[in-house]
Amino acid sequence: MVAGVIKDQNGNPIENVSVLAGPEGTTSDKNGNYVLKIPAKKEISIVFSHISFINYSKTLTVPEGRTIRFSPRLKLKTEELTEVDVKNRNKDAQGIISIDAAKVKKIPGANAGVENVLMTLPGVNNNNELSTQYNVRGGNFDENLVYVNGIEVYRPFLVRSGQQEGLSFVNSDMTQNVNFSAGGFQAKYGDRLSSVLDITYRTPSEFGAAVNLSLLGGSATVEGKILNNKLSALVGVRYRDNSLFVNSKDVETNYKPKFADVQTFLSYQINERLKIDFLGNFSKNEYNYTPISRRTKFGTLAEPLELIVYYNGQEQDDYTTAFGALKGTYLVNDKLQLSLTTSTYNTQEAEHYDILASYNLGEVDSNLGSENFGEVSFSKGIGSQLNHARNNLDALISNVQLKGTYISNGNNFQFGAKYQIEDIRDRLIEWEVIDSAGFSIRPPNHTLNNQPYEPYEGKIIPYQNIRAYNDVQIKRISGFAQWSKKEEWGTNEVWYNLGIRAQNWNVSGATISGNSTQSTISPRGQFAIKPDWKNDMLFRFSTGFYHQPPFYKELRDSIGEVQKDVKAQKSIHFVLGNDYSFDLWNRPFKLISEVYYKHLTDVNPYTINNVRIRYEAKNNAVAYATGIDLRLNGEFVPGTESWISMGFMTTKENIDDKGYIPRPTDQRFKFAMLFQDYVPTIPDLKAYLNLVFNTGLPGGSPSYADPYQYQNKLNSYKRADIGISYVFVDQNKQFNSGLLSNFRELTFGVEIFNMFDVQNSITNTWVRDVYSKQSYGIPNYMTGRVFNVKLGMLF
């Protein structure tokens, strides 16, 4: 028997390589692995072939009872393709976008990494550069699936703002493959409404180390193989500090963040059929925040206003998460592969703050000839606001999952079953007292008082007061089965996929009366055809029912109480897509177009404050999302890949039959450009431009207010990040002596984030004028222009 890993000249694994030895044959998997049975004690010629690579042959003789490991490296047929990804038509047929992991680390952004590149894709939006969360085609942050090596990963629950988030789970220094679907995905993926991000960490083949340093933090990665090359190990450590960004905002603060994590991926090849993988992560995010003052100008030219705030108090948050997953993969025979995965995720979160804000809301003198031009000339509201929270959450999520793949006569069957237990213990204590000109503001539902004309002698009641203690257990059983096939229709190529998912869940707990059990069934299907035309085009259509059984956050209503009978939100997807590959300027380009419509029922309305989502837990709305996404990628500059994305979308909801209004994620138009270039006379000097324009989101509404009365929009989001780097050492530029001979790669770069210093806002702070009883939405501006330097080293 012969086994090994097939790679290209850059060390990247190659999928779907044909391996033939006379009548015996096989193909490599997505990680480049192959296993081929050949007769013992006989000289056999093995041929490795792929449409994009030069054929390679090797003559071997295998001793009796032995397995020889042979891992060839194939050369591309055309040198001009070295900077272009080898496209997988199977992924195109599935509507999956593949992103080169090597490019992910080079693209500038406030949160550089996989999610930063996703923001440049059509249909993917986020107006908060300090957050790695994103919404897709009208969905919210909680509607996206994220997998690492086939294992679902989670985010902390209590994070309220992007600057508290710290680090994404996905470590881009450890990433090999990045696949993303914005809708209409297959049944093998889980029960969410919007998207799938499928990450694969690489399996090292030799020793290597990488170190990246910048003013925002640093990372280190070590990899290699030990124990007779049977155990491969990949370990990454990261640290991040967002002080540069926070100090660029209009709020003066003392800010001490500490975001750090360590991850490891181990893979042990017991024999040619059995492999054991371990994925582990531990992260510690401490967020200490002491606001001092804030000055924000807003309003119109006719009525300019300014909010001046002075603060007392502080916020101390701690998010500690641990994750471990063990996966065994067994190749039963050439047709059947099984895997068993067990994982546990624990998060312990604390959100504690006491902040007193004394504010002055005033009219600004706009008379150009005035000595006090630009200063506050009249106070419309003077008051104070005291916010208090003692929120603690401890969540333990454990599961075990069996998956299988059976391939026979061109038919690909995949199936799986999963059992999961979620144990959540949550204390939610929040209250807010508002005092305006000496008079405490009563809650909106409080009996009307006539201050200041008549004294009110009752007790001071908080404007908001949430107190909840929840001890909840959720047990889930889910499973899927799907069939895929590729075949010929005459001279045309076609792909089919049909599948079904099902889930049953039970909600119970010490703080819940009784329990609730519900079930869902989700059929899904895909069809794609590549006509035998002169033009290289592929058409695809996806549809299906997508259910999102409620996670803990969706069970908890706006006052913190758990509603056990909350139903799964439901959506029907219709996605029609086209891929058109062509040559322009003698270089390869590709235009991807998708039209989609999503109809949603049993919708759980929610509000967003920065990145915190709070649900009504009532299933009292219906909604829809529809739009078109366009993406053109190719070699705009020879030897580099860039792309332009555009999206048009509208999403609306109807709450309690009051009529359709925009959903909190209703962002009508998006334009994004990811552009790479270099100086022709100095090819080692490279530039990367990341440009995003989004039309404004709905501005939200004050607490307890009717959203139908607050339908204002925030301003458009405009941002441009640029990075310039010089390559001292890379695979094409090696040194045999001197200091640079110690490096496999060495780069130094400068980055400018928000280089046009645009004031973007993500949410509104609502301040009330006690005289007119009017609430003003004061925009919370995001980061200004920030400079960063970074150094990358690979040994």
C-alpha positions in Angstrom: 0.0 0.0 0.0 1.1 3.5 -0.8 -0.1 6.7 1.1 0.9 10.3 1.3 0.1 14.0 0.8 0.1 15.6 -2.6 1.1 19.3 -2.6 2.0 22.0 -5.1 5.4 23.7 -5.2 4.3 26.2 -2.4 3.4 23.3 0.0 -0.4 23.7 -0.4 -2.3 20.4 -0.6 -4.1 19.6 -3.9 -7.6 18.1 -4.0 -8.9 15.7 -6.6 -5.6 14.5 -7.9 -6.0 11.2 -9.8 -3.6 8.5 -8.6 -3.4 5.5 -10.9 -1.5 2.3 -10.8 -2.7 0.1 -13.6 -6.3 -0.9 -12.9 -6.1 0.5 -9.3 -6.9 4.1 -8.7 -8.0 6.8 -6.2 -8.1 10.6 -5.7 -6.7 12.9 -3.1 -9.1 14.5 -0.5 -9.3 18.2 0.3 -6.2 17.9 2.5 -4.2 16.3 -0.3 -4.2 12.9 1.4 -4.4 9.6 -0.7 -4.2 5.9 0.0 -3.7 3.4 -2.8 -3.6 -0.4 -2.7 -1.0 -2.0 -5.0 0.4 -5.5 -5.2 3.4 -6.3 -2.9 6.9 -7.3 -4.1 6.1 -6.0 -7.6 7.5 -3.0 -9.4 4.5 -0.7 -10.1 4.4 2.7 -11.9 2.1 5.2 -10.2 0.9 8.3 -12.2 -0.3 11.5 -10.5 -2.5 13.7 -12.7 -4.6 16.8 -12.4 -6.0 19.2 -14.9 -4.0 22.1 -13.6 -0.7 20.3 -13.0 1.9 18.5 -14.9 1.6 14.7 -14.7 4.1 13.0 -12.4 5.0 9.3 -12.3 6.9 7.2 -9.8 8.0 3.6 -9.9 7.8 1.8 -6.5 8.1 -1.7 -5.1 6.2 -2.3 -1.8 7.6 -5.0 0.6 5.1 -7.5 1.9 3.0 -6.2 4.8 4.4 -2.7 4.6 3.0 0.8 3.7 5.3 3.2 1.8 4.7 6.9 2.3 5.3 9.0 -0.8 4.3 12.7 -1.0 5.0 14.2 -4.4 4.9 18.0 -5.2 3.3 18.8 -8.6 4.2 21.7 -10.9 1.6 23.9 -12.4 1.1 23.5 -16.2 1.2 27.3 -16.8 3.5 29.6 -14.9 1.0 32.5 -15.3 -1.4 30.7 -13.0 1.0 30.8 -10.0 -0.8 33.8 -8.4 -4.3 32.5 -9.2 -6.3 30.0 -7.1 -7.0 26.6 -8.7 -10.8 26.7 -8.9 -12.9 23.8 -7.7 -16.0 23.4 -9.8 -17.7 21.4 -7.1 -17.5 24.4 -4.8 -18.7 26.7 -7.5 -21.7 24.4 -8.0 -22.4 24.6 -4.3 -22.3 28.4 -4.3 -19.2 28.3 -2.0 -16.6 31.1 -2.2 -13.0 30.0 -1.5 -10.5 32.5 -0.2 -6.8 32.1 -0.4 -5.6 31.8 3.2 -2.2 33.3 2.3 -3.9 36.5 1.3 -6.0 36.8 4.4 -3.0 37.9 6.5 -2.0 40.6 4.1 -5.2 42.5 3.8 -5.3 45.6 6.0 -8.1 46.1 8.5 -8.8 47.1 12.1 -9.4 43.4 12.8 -7.2 41.7 10.2 -8.0 38.1 9.5 -10.7 35.9 7.9 -13.7 38.0 9.0 -11.9 41.2 7.7 -11.8 39.7 4.2 -15.5 38.5 4.5 -16.5 42.1 4.8 -15.3 42.7 1.2 -17.8 40.1 -0.1 -21.2 41.1 -1.4 -24.1 40.5 1.0 -21.7 40.5 4.1 -21.9 43.7 6.2 -20.6 45.1 9.4 -20.3 48.8 10.2 -18.2 48.2 13.3 -14.5 47.8 12.5 -13.7 46.8 16.1 -15.9 43.7 15.8 -15.3 40.5 13.9 -19.1 39.7 13.8 -21.0 40.2 10.6 -24.5 40.0 9.2 -25.4 38.3 5.9 -28.2 39.2 3.6 -30.4 40.8 6.2 -29.7 38.4 9.0 -28.1 39.2 12.3 -24.8 38.2 14.1 -26.4 35.1 15.6 -27.5 33.6 12.3 -24.1 32.5 11.0 -22.5 29.1 11.4 -18.7 29.0 11.9 -16.8 25.7 11.7 -13.1 24.9 12.3 -12.1 21.5 11.0 -15.7 20.5 10.8 -16.3 21.5 14.5 -18.8 24.3 15.3 -17.4 27.1 17.4 -19.1 29.7 19.5 -18.7 33.3 20.7 -19.0 34.8 24.2 -22.6 35.8 25.1 -22.4 39.1 27.0 -20.1 41.1 24.7 -21.8 44.5 24.3 -19.5 46.4 22.1 -16.9 45.7 19.4 -14.0 47.0 21.6 -14.8 44.3 24.2 -14.6 41.4 21.7 -10.8 40.9 21.6 -9.9 38.1 19.3 -11.9 36.0 16.9 -11.7 32.3 17.4 -10.3 31.8 14.0 -6.5 32.1 14.0 -5.5 33.2 10.4 -1.9 32.1 11.0 -3.1 28.5 11.4 -5.6 28.6 8.5 -5.3 26.6 5.3 -8.7 26.7 3.6 -11.5 29.3 3.9 -14.9 28.5 2.4 -17.9 30.7 2.7 -21.6 30.4 1.6 -24.0 33.4 1.9 -27.1 31.3 1.6 -28.7 28.2 0.1 -26.1 25.9 1.8 -26.3 22.1 2.0 -28.0 20.0 4.7 -24.7 18.8 6.0 -24.3 22.3 7.6 -26.2 23.2 10.8 -29.4 24.9 11.7 -28.9 28.7 11.1 -30.7 31.1 8.8 -28.0 33.0 7.0 -24.5 31.7 6.3 -21.7 29.2 6.7 -18.0 29.9 7.3 -16.0 26.7 7.0 -12.4 26.9 8.1 -9.7 24.2 7.8 -6.5 24.4 9.9 -3.5 23.0 8.1 -1.7 19.8 9.0 2.0 20.5 9.1 4.4 18.5 7.0 7.7 20.0 8.4 9.0 22.3 11.1 8.2 26.0 10.8 7.7 29.1 13.0 6.1 32.4 12.3 6.1 35.7 14.4 4.0 38.7 13.6 4.4 42.0 15.5 2.5 45.3 15.3 1.4 48.2 17.5 -1.9 46.4 18.0 -0.3 43.2 19.4 1.4 40.1 18.1 1.2 36.4 17.4 3.5 33.4 17.2 3.0 30.1 15.5 5.0 26.9 15.7 4.5 23.7 13.7 6.2 20.5 13.0 6.0 16.7 13.0 7.3 14.3 15.7 7.0 10.6 16.7 8.3 9.2 13.4 6.3 11.8 11.5 3.0 10.4 12.8 2.1 13.3 15.1 1.8 16.8 13.5 1.4 19.7 15.9 0.4 23.3 15.2 0.3 25.8 18.1 -0.6 29.5 17.9 -0.4 32.3 20.6 -2.0 35.7 20.1 -2.2 39.0 22.0 -4.1 42.1 21.0 -4.5 45.7 22.4 -7.1 48.0 20.9 -5.9 51.1 22.6 -4.9 52.8 19.4 -8.4 52.6 18.1 -10.2 53.6 21.3 -8.0 56.6 21.8 -9.0 57.9 18.3 -12.6 58.2 19.3 -14.5 61.2 20.7 -14.6 59.7 24.2 -11.6 60.4 26.4 -10.9 57.3 28.5 -8.5 55.3 30.5 -8.5 52.0 28.7 -6.6 48.8 29.7 -7.6 45.9 27.5 -5.9 42.5 27.6 -6.9 40.1 24.9 -4.9 36.8 24.6 -5.5 33.3 23.5 -3.6 30.1 22.7 -4.7 27.4 20.2 -3.4 24.0 19.2 -4.3 21.6 16.5 -2.8 18.1 16.8 -3.1 15.3 14.3 -1.9 11.7 15.0 -1.9 9.2 12.1 -2.2 5.9 13.9 -2.1 3.9 10.6 -3.1 4.4 7.0 -6.8 4.2 7.9 -7.2 5.8 11.4 -6.4 9.4 12.3 -7.0 11.3 15.6 -7.3 15.1 15.7 -7.4 17.4 18.7 -8.4 21.1 18.5 -8.0 23.2 21.6 -8.4 26.9 22.5 -8.1 29.0 25.7 -8.8 32.7 25.6 -8.7 35.4 28.3 -10.2 38.8 27.6 -10.0 41.5 30.2 -11.6 44.8 29.5 -11.1 47.7 32.0 -12.7 50.9 30.9 -12.8 54.3 32.8 -14.5 57.0 30.7 -13.5 60.6 31.5 -15.4 62.9 29.1 -17.1 63.1 25.7 -17.9 65.9 23.2 -20.0 65.0 20.2 -21.3 67.5 17.6 -24.3 66.4 15.6 -27.5 67.8 14.1 -28.0 69.9 10.9 -26.6 73.1 9.6 -29.8 74.8 10.6 -29.8 73.3 14.1 -26.3 72.2 15.1 -26.2 70.6 18.5 -23.5 69.3 20.9 -23.5 66.8 23.7 -20.9 67.3 26.5 -20.6 64.5 29.0 -18.4 64.1 32.1 -18.1 60.7 33.6 -17.4 59.1 37.0 -17.0 55.4 37.6 -15.7 52.5 35.6 -16.4 49.2 33.8 -14.6 45.9 34.5 -15.4 42.9 32.2 -13.9 39.5 32.0 -14.5 36.8 29.4 -12.7 33.5 29.8 -13.4 30.7 27.4 -12.0 27.2 26.9 -12.7 24.8 24.1 -11.6 21.3 23.3 -12.5 18.8 20.6 -11.4 15.3 19.9 -12.1 13.8 16.4 -11.4 10.3 15.1 -11.5 9.6 11.4 -11.6 6.0 10.1 -11.3 4.9 6.5 -13.4 1.8 6.6 -12.7 1.0 2.9 -12.2 2.8 -0.4 -15.9 3.8 -0.3 -16.8 4.5 3.3 -15.3 7.0 5.8 -16.5 7.6 9.3 -15.7 10.2 11.9 -16.6 10.6 15.6 -16.2 14.0 17.2 -16.7 15.1 20.8 -16.3 18.7 22.0 -16.8 20.9 25.0 -17.0 24.7 25.2 -17.1 26.6 28.5 -17.4 30.4 28.8 -17.3 32.3 32.1 -18.2 35.9 31.7 -18.5 38.9 34.0 -19.8 42.3 33.1 -19.7 44.8 36.0 -20.0 48.6 35.7 -21.1 51.7 37.6 -20.9 54.8 35.5 -22.4 58.2 36.3 -22.7 60.5 33.3 -23.4 64.2 33.7 -24.5 65.8 30.4 -25.3 69.0 28.8 -27.3 69.0 25.5 -26.9 72.4 23.9 -27.5 74.4 20.8 -24.3 75.4 19.0 -23.7 79.0 17.9 -23.6 78.8 14.1 -23.2 82.5 13.4 -19.9 82.9 11.5 -19.4 86.4 12.8 -20.0 85.6 16.4 -17.1 85.5 19.0 -18.6 82.3 20.4 -18.9 80.5 17.0 -18.9 76.8 17.5 -19.6 77.0 21.3 -22.8 76.0 23.1 -25.1 79.1 23.3 -28.2 77.5 24.9 -28.7 74.4 26.9 -31.7 72.3 25.9 -31.2 69.7 28.5 -29.0 69.3 31.6 -29.0 66.1 33.6 -27.3 63.0 34.7 -27.5 59.2 34.1 -26.4 56.4 36.4 -25.9 53.0 34.9 -25.3 49.9 36.9 -24.7 46.2 36.0 -23.7 43.0 37.7 -24.0 40.5 35.0 -22.5 37.0 35.2 -22.9 34.0 32.9 -21.4 30.5 33.0 -22.3 28.3 30.0 -21.1 24.7 29.3 -21.9 23.3 25.9 -21.0 19.6 25.2 -21.7 17.4 22.2 -20.9 14.2 20.4 -21.3 13.8 16.7 -21.0 10.9 14.2 -20.5 11.7 10.5 -20.0 9.4 7.5 -19.3 9.7 3.7 -20.0 6.9 1.3 -19.0 7.2 -2.4 -20.0 4.7 -5.0 -20.5 4.9 -8.8 -20.3 8.7 -8.7 -22.9 9.0 -5.9 -21.8 10.8 -2.8 -23.8 10.1 0.3 -23.2 12.0 3.5 -24.9 11.5 6.8 -24.6 12.5 10.5 -26.1 12.6 13.9 -25.4 14.9 16.9 -26.4 15.1 20.5 -25.7 18.3 22.5 -26.3 19.5 26.0 -26.2 23.2 26.9 -26.1 24.2 30.6 -26.4 27.9 31.2 -26.4 29.8 34.5 -27.1 33.5 34.1 -27.5 36.4 36.5 -28.7 39.6 34.8 -28.9 42.8 37.0 -29.0 46.1 35.2 -30.7 49.4 36.1 -30.5 52.9 34.9 -31.6 56.1 36.7 -32.0 59.3 34.6 -32.2 62.7 36.3 -32.9 65.8 34.2 -32.7 69.3 35.7 -33.2 67.8 39.1 -36.2 65.7 38.3 -36.0 61.9 38.0 -37.4 60.6 34.7 -40.0 57.9 35.3 -40.2 54.8 33.1 -42.4 55.2 29.9 -45.1 53.0 31.4 -45.2 54.9 34.7 -48.2 57.0 35.8 -47.8 60.5 34.4 -46.5 63.1 36.8 -46.6 66.8 36.2 -43.1 67.9 37.3 -41.8 70.6 37.7 -45.2 72.3 38.1 -46.4 69.8 40.8 -44.1 68.0 43.2 -43.9 64.3 42.9 -43.6 62.6 46.3 -43.3 59.0 45.3 -40.3 56.8 45.3 -37.5 57.2 42.8 -38.0 54.5 40.3 -35.2 53.4 37.8 -35.9 54.3 34.2 -34.8 50.8 33.3 -34.6 47.9 35.8 -33.8 44.3 34.8 -33.3 41.6 37.3 -33.2 37.9 36.3 -31.7 34.7 37.4 -31.7 31.8 35.0 -30.6 28.2 35.3 -31.4 26.6 31.9 -30.6 23.2 30.3 -31.2 22.6 26.6 -30.8 19.2 25.1 -30.7 18.7 21.3 -30.7 15.8 18.9 -30.0 16.6 15.3 -29.2 14.8 12.2 -28.8 15.1 8.4 -28.6 13.0 5.3 -27.7 14.2 1.8 -26.9 12.8 -1.7 -24.7 14.5 -4.3 -23.8 13.5 -7.8 -22.0 14.9 -10.8 -22.8 13.5 -14.3 -23.0 14.4 -18.0 -26.1 15.6 -19.8 -25.0 15.1 -23.3 -22.0 17.4 -23.5 -23.1 19.4 -20.5 -21.9 18.9 -16.9 -24.6 18.8 -14.1 -24.5 18.6 -10.3 -27.3 17.5 -8.0 -27.6 17.8 -4.2 -30.6 16.8 -2.1 -30.6 16.6 1.6 -32.7 16.9 4.8 -32.0 18.0 8.4 -34.0 17.4 11.5 -33.6 18.7 15.1 -35.4 18.0 18.3 -34.8 20.1 21.4 -36.0 20.3 25.0 -35.8 23.3 27.3 -35.9 22.9 31.1 -34.2 24.2 34.2 -34.4 25.0 37.9 -35.8 28.5 37.2 -38.3 27.3 34.5 -41.8 25.9 35.2 -42.1 22.7 33.3 -40.3 22.0 30.0 -40.8 22.4 26.3 -40.0 20.0 23.5 -40.1 21.0 19.8 -38.9 19.6 16.5 -38.1 20.8 13.0 -37.5 19.2 9.6 -35.5 21.1 6.9 -35.3 19.7 3.3 -32.8 21.4 1.0 -31.7 21.0 -2.6 -29.2 22.3 -5.2 -28.8 22.0 -8.9 -26.1 23.3 -11.1 -25.3 23.0 -14.8 -22.2 24.0 -16.9 -23.4 24.1 -20.5 -21.0 23.1 -23.3 -20.8 26.6 -24.5 -17.9 28.6 -25.9 -18.2 30.9 -22.9 -17.2 29.3 -19.6 -20.4 29.7 -17.6 -22.0 27.8 -14.8 -25.6 28.2 -13.6 -26.9 27.1 -10.2 -30.1 27.1 -8.2 -30.5 26.5 -4.4 -33.6 26.3 -2.3 -34.7 24.9 1.0 -36.2 25.4 4.4 -33.8 26.7 7.0 -34.8 26.6 10.7 -33.0 28.2 13.6 -34.0 26.5 16.9 -33.5 29.1 19.6 -30.2 29.3 21.4 -30.1 30.7 24.9 -29.9 34.3 23.9 -33.1 33.9 21.7 -35.0 32.4 24.7 -34.2 35.3 26.9 -36.6 38.3 26.4 -36.0 42.0 26.8 -36.3 41.9 30.6 -34.1 38.8 31.0 -36.7 36.1 31.6 -36.5 32.8 29.7 -39.5 31.9 27.5 -39.2 28.2 27.0 -41.8 28.0 24.3 -40.0 30.2 21.8 -40.2 28.5 18.4 -37.5 28.1 15.8 -37.3 31.0 13.3 -38.1 29.7 9.8 -36.8 30.8 6.4 -37.3 29.7 2.8 -34.3 30.4 0.6 -34.3 30.9 -3.2 -30.9 31.5 -4.7 -30.2 31.8 -8.4 -26.5 32.2 -9.4 -24.2 32.4 -12.3 -20.4 32.1 -12.6 -18.8 33.5 -15.8 -15.1 32.9 -16.3 -13.3 34.8 -19.0 -10.0 36.3 -20.1 -9.4 40.1 -20.1 -6.1 41.6 -21.1 -4.9 38.0 -21.5 -5.5 37.4 -17.8 -8.2 35.3 -16.0 -11.3 37.0 -14.5 -14.5 35.7 -13.0 -17.9 37.4 -12.5 -20.2 35.8 -9.9 -23.8 36.9 -9.8 -26.5 35.8 -7.3 -30.2 36.8 -7.0 -31.9 35.7 -3.7 -35.1 35.9 -1.8 -35.7 34.8 1.7 -39.2 34.6 3.3 -39.1 34.4 7.1 -41.8 33.4 9.6 -42.0 33.0 13.4 -39.4 35.8 13.5 -38.1 36.8 16.9 -37.7 40.6 16.8 -34.7 42.1 18.4 -32.8 45.3 19.1 -29.1 45.9 18.5 -26.9 48.1 20.7 -23.4 48.1 19.1 -23.0 44.3 18.9 -25.3 43.3 21.7 -28.6 41.7 20.5 -31.6 41.4 22.8 -34.7 39.5 21.6 -38.4 39.9 22.4 -38.7 36.1 22.5 -42.2 36.2 21.1 -42.0 34.9 17.5 -44.5 37.8 16.7 -43.2 38.9 13.3 -42.8 37.9 9.7 -40.1 39.2 7.4 -38.3 39.0 4.1 -35.0 39.8 2.5 -34.3 40.1 -1.2 -31.4 41.4 -3.3 -28.7 40.8 -5.8 -24.9 40.3 -5.2 -22.2 40.8 -7.8 -18.4 40.1 -7.5 -15.7 40.5 -10.1 -12.3 39.1 -9.3 -9.2 38.5 -11.3 -5.8 39.9 -12.2 -6.4 43.6 -12.5 -2.7 43.9 -12.0 -0.6 41.0 -13.5 0.3 38.4 -10.9 -2.1 39.6 -8.2 -5.7 38.9 -7.5 -8.2 41.6 -6.6 -11.9 41.9 -6.6 -14.9 44.3 -6.6 -18.2 43.6 -4.9 -21.6 45.2 -5.1 -24.8 44.3 -3.4 -28.4 45.6 -3.5 -30.7 44.4 -0.7 -33.8 45.3 1.2 -35.1 43.5 4.3 -38.3 44.3 6.2 -40.3 42.9 9.0 -44.0 43.1 10.1 -44.3 43.0 13.9 -47.8 42.2 15.3 -49.4 43.0 11.9 -48.5 46.7 12.3 -47.0 46.9 8.8 -43.6 46.4 7.3 -40.7 48.4 8.5 -36.9 48.0 7.8 -35.2 45.4 10.0 -32.2 46.5 12.1 -29.9 45.1 9.4 -31.6 46.8 6.4 -28.6 48.1 4.4 -29.7 48.9 0.9 -26.4 49.2 -1.0 -22.8 48.0 -0.6 -19.7 48.5 -2.6 -16.4 47.0 -1.6 -13.0 46.7 -3.3 -10.0 44.7 -2.4 -7.1 45.8 -4.6 -3.5 44.5 -4.7 -0.6 46.2 -6.5 3.1 46.5 -6.6 5.7 49.0 -8.0 6.9 47.6 -11.4 10.4 48.8 -10.9 10.4 47.6 -7.2 8.2 44.4 -7.3 9.0 43.7 -3.6 7.2 46.9 -2.6 3.5 45.9 -2.5 0.3 47.8 -1.7 -3.1 46.5 -0.5 -6.3 48.7 -0.5 -9.4 47.7 1.4 -12.4 50.0 0.5 -15.9 49.6 1.8 -19.0 51.8 1.3 -22.4 50.8 3.0 -25.5 52.9 3.0 -26.8 53.7 6.5 -28.5 51.3 8.9 -31.6 52.1 10.9 -30.7 54.2 13.9 -32.7 52.1 16.4 -35.0 53.5 19.1 -34.8 54.4 22.8 -35.4 51.7 25.4 -39.0 50.7 25.7 -40.0 52.8 22.7 -42.1 51.7 19.8 -39.7 51.0 16.9 -42.4 52.1 14.4 -42.0 55.7 15.8 -38.3 55.8 15.2 -37.5 55.1 11.6 -34.4 57.3 11.1 -31.3 56.1 9.3 -27.7 56.5 10.3 -25.3 58.1 7.9 -23.5 55.9 5.2 -20.5 54.0 6.3 -17.3 54.9 4.4 -13.9 53.4 5.1 -10.6 52.9 3.3 -7.7 51.0 4.8 -4.3 50.8 3.0 -1.3 48.7 3.7 2.2 49.1 2.2 4.8 46.4 2.8 8.3 45.6 1.6 9.3 41.9 1.1 12.9 41.3 2.2 12.7 37.5 1.9 10.1 35.1 0.4 10.1 31.9 -1.5 11.4 33.7 -4.6 14.0 35.7 -2.8 16.3 33.6 -0.6 19.7 34.2 0.8 22.5 31.7 1.5 24.4 33.8 4.0 24.1 36.8 6.3 21.2 37.7 8.7 18.5 37.3 6.0 19.5 33.7 5.5 17.8 32.8 8.8 14.3 33.7 7.4 12.0 31.9 5.0 10.0 35.1 4.8 10.5 38.6 6.2 8.3 41.6 5.6 7.8 45.0 7.0 4.8 47.2 6.5 2.9 50.3 7.3 -0.9 50.5 7.6 -3.3 53.4 7.6 -6.8 52.6 8.9 -9.6 54.9 7.9 -7.1 57.0 5.9 -9.7 59.7 5.0 -10.6 60.0 8.7 -14.4 59.6 8.1 -16.7 59.8 11.1 -18.8 56.6 10.9 -21.5 55.8 13.5 -22.7 52.4 14.5 -25.6 53.2 17.0 -27.2 56.2 18.7 -27.1 57.2 22.3 -30.5 58.5 23.2 -30.7 61.7 25.4 -34.0 63.2 26.5 -34.8 67.0 26.6 -36.9 67.4 29.7 -38.7 70.5 28.4 -39.9 69.2 25.0 -39.9 65.5 26.1 -38.1 64.8 22.8 -35.4 62.1 22.6 -32.3 63.0 20.5 -30.3 60.3 18.9 -26.6 61.2 19.3 -24.4 59.1 17.0 -21.7 56.9 18.6 -18.8 57.5 16.2 -16.3 54.7 15.4 -12.6 55.0 15.1 -10.7 57.8 13.4 -7.5 57.7 11.3 -5.0 55.3 12.9 -1.4 54.4 11.9 0.1 51.1 12.5 3.4 49.3 11.7 3.9 45.6 11.5 6.7 43.0 11.1 6.2 39.5 9.8 8.8 36.7 10.1 8.7 33.1 9.0 11.5 30.7 9.9 
